[in-house]
Amino acid sequence: MGEREPRRRDRQLDGASKTRIRLPLFWESEVAAFKVGLWINVAGVHAASRSGPGALVAGRETSPVSHRILQAGRTAQIDAMPPPRIVTTSWDDGDPLDLKVAELLRERGLSGTFYLPLIGYDGRQTISPCQSRRMVEEGFEVGGHGMSHNVLTPLRSKEIAREVGNCKKRLEDILGEPVRMFSYPLGRSNSEVVQHLKEAGYLGARNNRMLAHKLDFTPFEMPTTLQAFPLRKNDYLVNAARDANVGRIWEYLVRVKQARSWVELGKSVFDLVLRQGGVWHLYGHSWQMEEMGLWDDLKVILDYVSSREGIRYATNAEVLNFLPQNSSAVSEAVQSPSG
């Protein structure tokens, strides 16, 4: 008898496509968690994985087992992708000085969401319908901030529905496009407020919790990284302790205590996002920029985070696409111009 042909690592299948499947597996241990790496090089894998079991690939029908292998390869490929690095900004109250903020963002290729109440905060003037439409035309997002900037949690159910629902409808009539995001006045919300937002058709909402930089929140509990304002260090601790968030309390201990200014703190957390991935979210009020003389500080931090390779500059609604629990339906709604 002749010598047995050596076993090949690659198994070649008959057919014009010369499909090859290579399955080297390896295991790595990281703090009691195991990861499996799976590489699959299959000509025609895209068609098979889209079509499902029993699909034809190069004239051959795939079995359910083969399909599961292909799907495993796709899952491993997704898991191996580097985590997203995102920069987003948001601005509350709809003050006419929002136009100056928009100009600073536009000059640096940055994105942002402007949350507008129909009646200005504390009787302040708000940007005009024409100005808000122009902001949308320039690529910025406009979100709701209530009809009259009232804190929603003490209101009765009908009042909450009116504040969030009428605000959304009025803004959509002005803008001619869907309004998908909401910012809670003074950052306050509860389950009843969230339910009314969902019923009104919003996709998500932002609060004013700070020191967050991970994509581990739900769409209606979007936190921020920092406020464009020189807060006292204890203010960050109170903010983090409000919901007993251990992670943000730790951020306070290791970053806020060492930072000499809000700009330095912003740079420190941005550098962390660059290394580990996540989302860097700056929020503020343009009227505070003017009253406190913070425009130069704002320019410094915007310059620092702009024009970075590998960073995705997004609106608040676009950030929802990167949440692990986010459904494809929400992703399509964010991307659709008609909502």
N, C-alpha and C positions, 0 to 999 in steps of 0.2 A: 504494500500500500504506500501511496505517496504521502509526503509530509502534509499535515493539516495546515491549511492556509491560516496565517495569523489573524486573530480577531481584530477587526477595525473599530476604532472608536466612533467613526462616523458610519451610519447605516444609510446606504444609498438605495433609493427606491427606483423602480423601473418607471419609465415614462419620459416624454420629451422634456419635461420641466427639470429633470435631474435634481429633484428635491432632496436636500440633505438635512438631517436633524442631528444636532450635536448637543448632548446633554451632560456637560461636566457640572457636577454639583459640589459646593463646598459649604462648610459650616464655620461660622465665626461666633465666638462667645463674647458678649458684652454685658457685664453686670447682670448675670443670670438670664439674659435674653438671647435667643438664638435667631440668627438671620440666615436664610437660605438664598444663595445666589444661583440663578438659573439662566443660562444663555441658550437661546434657540435661534438658529440661523436657517430659516425656511423660506425658500422662494415661493411667493404666493401667500405668505402668512396673513397679509392684510385682508385679502378676499375671504379667506377661511374664517378668520376671527370675526369679521363683520357678518358673515352669512349664517354662522352657527353650525351645530352638528348636522352632518348629512350634506354639507355644501360640496360643490365640485371645485377642486383645485387642480388646474391643469388637466382637466378631464377625468379626475379621480375623485371618488366620494370619500369624504373624511369621516372617520368613526367618532362616536362620542368620546372615546379615550383620547384620540388624537386632538380633538377639539379642546378637551380640558388641558392638554399639554400646551397647546397654542395659547389658550387663555392664561395659563400660569406664566408663560413667557412674557406676555403683555403686562401682567401684573407685576412681575419682577422688574421689568423695564421701567414701569412707572415708579415703583418704589426706589429704584436706583437714581431717579432724576434728582438733581439738587433742589433743596427747598427754595421756594420763591423768596425774593427780596423785594419788598414793596414799599414805596413812599406815597403817602396820601396826606392831604390837608383838608381841614374843614373850618368854616367861618360862620359864626352865628349872628343873628339879629338883623341882617339885611341893611346895614347902614350904608349910606352913599359912599363912604370911604372903602367899602368892599371893592369898588372899581379900582382903587389904587392897589389893593392886595392882588386883584386879578392881573393887573399890569405887571407887578413884580413876579408873579408866577409865570405868566406868559413869556416874559423875557428870558426865563431860565428853563423853559420847557417843562415846567411842573404842572400838575393837575390839582384839582380841588373841588370841593362841594360847598356851595353857599346855601345856608339854611335861612329861609325868609319867612317871617311872620307877615300876615296881611296888615296888621297894625303894629307899628314899631314899638320896641321895648322902651318902657318908661316914657311913652309919648314921642319917641324919636322919629325922625324922618326915615323913610326907607327908599331903596332904589326904585326907579320907575319901572313899569311894565316893559317899556322899550329897552331900558338898560339891562333888565334881567334876560330878555330875549337875546340881546347881543352877547351876553355872557355864555349862554347856551350855544350860540352859533360859533363861538370861539373855542368850544370843546369843554367848557366847565359844566358841572352838574348843579342844578338847583333843587333843593329839597325843602320839605315843609318844616315849619317851626311853630305851628299853631296859628289860629286866627288872630290871637291877641297876646301871644307870649305868656298866657296864663299857665301857672304850674298845674299839671293835669291831675295829679294824684288826689287832691281834696275834692274834685268835682264829681257831680253826679254822672251817671252813665250817659244820659242824653247830652249833657254838656260836653263830655269827652268826645262823644261821637261827632258832635257839631264842630268842635275845635279841630279835630284831625281830618274829618271827612270833608268839610267845607273848605278847609285850607287846601287840601289836595286838589279838589275840583277847580277852585279859583285859579290856582297856580297852573294847572293843566290847560285851562282856557286861555291863560295869558301866554304860556310858552308854546302851546300847540304840540306838546309831547308828554309822555307819562312822567309823573313824579314818583320816584321809587323809594326815596329815603326820607327819614324824619329825624329831627334832633329834639330830644326832650327838653323843654324849657327848664333851666337850672339843673338839668341832668336827672330829673326825678321821674321814676316810672314804677309801675307795679303790673301784676298779671292782667288786671282789667284794662289798663291803658294799652298794653301789648295786644290784647285781644281786639280792641277797637282798631288799632293800626292794621292788623291783619285783615279785618273785615273791610276796612276802607281800601285795601289793595296795595299797601306799602310792602316792600320786600325786606326792609330792615330799618333799624334805628340806631342812632349814636347817643351814648351817654357822655358824662364828663369824668369818668374814672381815668386815672392817669397811670403812667409807668408800665403800661402794657406794650408788649412787642411780639407776642406770639399769636398765631392763627388758631386760637383755642376757644373762641367765643361763639355764641349763637348770633344769628343775624339781627335780632332785636336787642342785643346787649353789646353792641360794638363799643369798645373802650378806646382811649387815646393813649398816646405816649407822654405827651406833655402839653401844657398850655403856653402860648406865647405871652408870658406875663411873669414878672419877677415875684413869684410866690415865696413865702417863708418856707423854710425846710419842714417845719412842723405841719404845714398845710398838706404836703405830700403824704406825710404819715397818717394824718386824719383821713385823707382821701382813700388811702390804701386800706385802712382799718375799717372803713365803712361797711365793707362786705366781707371782712375777715379774710382777705386774700393774702395767703402766706407768700405767694410768689412776688406780689407787688411790695409787700412789706420788706422782703429780702432785697428787692431792687432799691428800696429806700435806704437800707442799711449800707449797701455796697456802692451805690452811685450818688444818690442825692447828698449824703453826708460829705462826700468828697468833692462834689461840684461847687465851684465858686459862683456860678450864675446859671440861669435857665438855658442860656445858649451852650454853655459847656456841658450841661446835663444832656441836652439834645444831641450834641456831637457824640458823647459817650455811648448813648443807647443806639444811635445810628451805626457806630462802629461795630457794636454787638450784632446788629441785624446784618451787616455786611459779612460777618464771620459765620453766623449761625443760620441766617435766614429769618423770615418773619415780616412784620409790618411796622413801619415807623410812621406814626400818625400825629401830626401837629395840628392843634386846634386853637382858635382864638377869636378875638373881636376886633374889628378894624378901628372902632371908636376908642378902644383902649390903647391901640398903637399910637393914636394921635394924642390922647390925653396924657399918656405916660412918656411920650417921646421915644417910642420903641422901634421906630422904622429902621434905624441903622442896625440894631440888633437883629431884626427880622431879616434884613438883607444878608447879614453874616451867616445865619443858620440856613437860609435858602440856598446861598451860594455853596455851602458845605455839602448839602445833600443832592445838589443838581448835577446833571451831566456825568453820572456814574455808570460805568459799564456793568451790565447784569442787573440793573435796578429797573423794576417796572413802576412807572409813575401812573397812578390810578386815581379815579374818583372813589368816593366811599362805596357806591353801589358796585363798582367793578371789583372792589376788595372781596365782596361776597363770593365771587367766583372761585376764590382760592381757599375757602373754608372746607375742611375735609368732609364735613357732614352735608355740604351743600349739594342739592340735587341738580341734575342736568336741566330740569325745567326752570329753576331759578336762574341758572346761568344763561339759558336762552332768553329769558325775559329781560335780563339786564342788557343783553347784546341787541335785542330787537328794538328798532326805532319806533315801532308801533305799539310796543308793550303787550 
